[in-house]
Amino acid sequence: MWALENGDPRTGSWFLVHSPLPVTLLLAVYLLLVVAGPRLMGASESGRTPRCLQPGPGGSLGYMFYEFTATSLLANYSYLCQPVDYSWSKLGMRMASVCWWCFSKAVELLDTTPECPSLVFFILRKKPEQITFLHVYHHGTMLFNWRAGVKHVSGGQAFFVGMLSSLVHVFMHLYYGLWHLTVLQLGQFVAIAAHSSYNLFAECPFPDGFNVAILLYLLSLLALFFNFYQQTYLRSKRKKPA
């Protein structure tokens, strides 16, 4: 209970976890780039050359999926109900560490597109019209969700979210097919929402507050992604001539 109220004593001093200020500043810089970036790059017909940069986080995502899977198996984690191991044991610290390494997904603040990864890279490519509320909301809120998880529940049921998300994003960086990726992400959100819902009704010693927060957040993502799917694919199909 102390760790839930005051933070995990093992991770409290870790980089970007000890205070909310660093992630707040990162989000502020991100939003500033989203707002001011298109003006700095200019319109597509200007002389400024479009850029395409590759962040390449696929390797770190593969490492995280391996670490989540291997550590959970070695520690005999339950995939249905797993309390947080706040001990300083080797496996407890290993799981806490891989939860922290999920910060490497902050590269996704730059987002992903089939031709050229990254939201900020949308701006460098002079494609600001591809920036949507979904992109900004999804990746902007990720920073605060990550910090809250590492500070209070660095392990336990939270590992399932990181493990599944890492696996899905490995596929995303291997294959840039938007239709398939949208369906894959929707499936990921449904699976995590179902997982969190189950633990709300089961007698599981994992904080219900975090399960509720995860569930509500995923429901918002499901609504936004489903709307994106409808706008991008279903309506475009109806407009195609027979």
Beta strands, then each sheet from edge to edge (+ up, - down):
end
